[in-house]
Amino acid sequence: MEHEIDCPALHARAEGYPFGERIPHTVRMVKTVTADPMPVLGYSYIKGAVPTAVISQTFPAWTNQLGAVSAVMPDGQRLGLKPGEFEVASWHDATPQKPLYLSGPMTGLPDLNFPAFHAMAARLRAVGHAVVNPAELDHPTKNWGECLRRDIVALMACHCVVTLPGWEHSKGARLEVLIADRLGMTVVSALDLLSMATVGGTTA
């Protein structure tokens, strides 16, 4: 039976942790990565073989509270990975994912800015996130207040609000962010989340 990695993220996760409620279990390499030599010391700080993860190989994952991911080598050494070097192959079963809520400007924009919502939702899903996209919700009327009520109900089922560019100029998005903030939910820019989470396939 495979030894389970007891990584810090299983016990606590910091604000801004990029994988929501999920923790990577295994990672698959999309690039070949070798440990970096240290100035002056070179590889003398490494005991045994220099850790190398070859493209397409899969390794157990060690993840810290901030979401930094390492591949665990067969000899137990950890090789730190950067966003874009790996994808998450599997998740710990004990950490079901809660969705993100996508918030941004709609009123007054062409097509209610739906193309931007759909494009960002697709990018976030591609790196492993579950996303509630208000542009996909079935709103019974086009009345602004009724739509926002429906959106806020959907927001309540999420653990994090992710903002699109220009959200601060939207009355509805500002209200969504205010509600999330008052409830202690994480609020993060979608672009910032993507840059962090290119780590894991959720990008990491």
N, C-alpha and C positions, 0 to 999 in steps of 0.2 A: 504494500500500500504506500502511495506517495506521501512523503512527509509534508505536512501543511506548514506554510510560512506564517509565523506569527508577526505580522507587520504592524507598525504603529497605527495605521489608518483603520484597522479593525476595531480599535478601542476608542479613538477620538479623531475628529477631523476639524481642521482650522477653517475659519471664514475664507472663502475663496477657493476651497478645495474643488478641483475641476470635474470630479466624476459624480457629483450629486451624492446619493446614498450608496453608490456602488464602489467596490474595491476590486482592482484588477487581481485576478488569480494567476493567469498566465499571459505572457506577451509573445507576439510573433515579430521577428525582426523584418523591417523593410529596408534596412541598410546593414552592412557589416560594420560593427563597432568594436574598437579595441581600447582598453584602458589607456588614459593619457599618462605619459611620463611626467614626473615631478621635476621642477627646475633643480639642477645640480644632482639630485638623487637618482634621476632617471627612473628605472623600474626596480631599483633596489628595495623600495618600500613594499613590494609585493612578494608575498611568500608563495612559492610554487609557480605555476604557469601564469603568464600574463593573460588576464581575462579577455576573451574575444567572443563576440556573439556574431555569428555568420547569418547573412540574409536568408530568410525563410525558416530559420531555426526557431523553435518555441522553447521558452524558459519559464520556470516559476517566477512570479513577480513579488518584489518587496516594495511596499509603498509607504511613504511617511505621511505625517499628518497634513502636510501642505500639498500632497499629491505628486511629489517627485517619485519617479519609478526607477527601480533597478532590476536588472535581470540577475537571477541567482544561478551561478555556475554550478556544474556538477560537484565541484570540490567545496562548495559553500561560499565562495567569494561572491561579492555583489558588484555588478558593473552598472554604474549610473548611466541612465539613458536620457536623451534630450527629445523634445517634441519633434516628430517627424522621423525618428529613427525606428519606431516600433508601432504596432497596433495591438490593442487588447484582444487576445484570443478567447479568454473566458473570464468570468467574474465569480467572486465568492458568492455561493448560493444564499448565504445568510444576509445579503445586503440588497434587497429588492430596490429597484430604482424608483424614485419619485420624480415626477415631471418638472420641467422648467416652464415658466410662463413668459411668453414673449410679449413685450410691451413697447409700443412706439406710436408715432403720429399717424393718423388716418384722415381726419377731417380736413377738407380743402385740398388734398393732394390727388393727383391723377389716379383713377382706379382705387381710391381710398388707400393708396400705398400698399395694396395687397401684394403686388409683385415682390416688394422688398421683404414683406413678412414671409411669403412662401420661400423665397430664396434663402433667407437666414434660417428658417426652420429646417430646410433641407440640409444646409451646412452643419447645423448642430446635430441633426439626426445621423448624419454621415460619420460623426465622430463619437456616436454612441449614446447621445442624450435622448431621453423622452421629452417631447416638447408639446405644450398646449399652445396652439397658434390661434389667436382670436379671429384671424381672417378665415379660419376653417370652421368656426362655430356656426351652428344654425340659429340665427337671430330671427325671431318671429316678426319683427318690424324693423324699419330703418330709423326709428326714433332713437336719437343719441342716448337719452337717459335709459331706455329699455335695453339697448345694446350694452351699455356700460354695466348695468345690473347683471346681465348674463355673464359678461366677462369677469366681473368681480367674483361671482360664484365659482367660476372655473379657476380663478387665481387662488382661491382658498384651498384647493386640492393640491397645490404645488408647494415646493419647498424653497423656490428661488424665483426671483423676477429678473429677467434678462432684457436689457433695454436696447432698442434700435437707435441709430443716430437720429437726432432731432427730437427725442422723447421729451426733452425739457421745454419744448415749445408747444406741447400738446396738453390740453386741459385734462383729458382722460388719462393719458399716460402718467402725468404728474400725480393724479389722484391714486392710480394704481401703485406707483412707487411709494407714495406717502403711506398708504395702507400697509404695504409690505414692510416698510421701515418701522412703523408703529407696532407691528406684530412680531418684530425681531427676525424677519425673513432676510435672507441674503439678497442684495440687489447688486447686479454686476452688468457691465457693458457686454453686449454680445461679442464685440470684436475682442475685448480683453479675455473673455471666456474662451474664445477660439484660439487665441494665442497661447493661453495657459494649457488648454486641453488638446492642443495638437499633440500633447503628450500622450497619448495613449490610444491611439486608435479608438479610444476615446481619444484620441490620438493619443493618448494616453490619455 
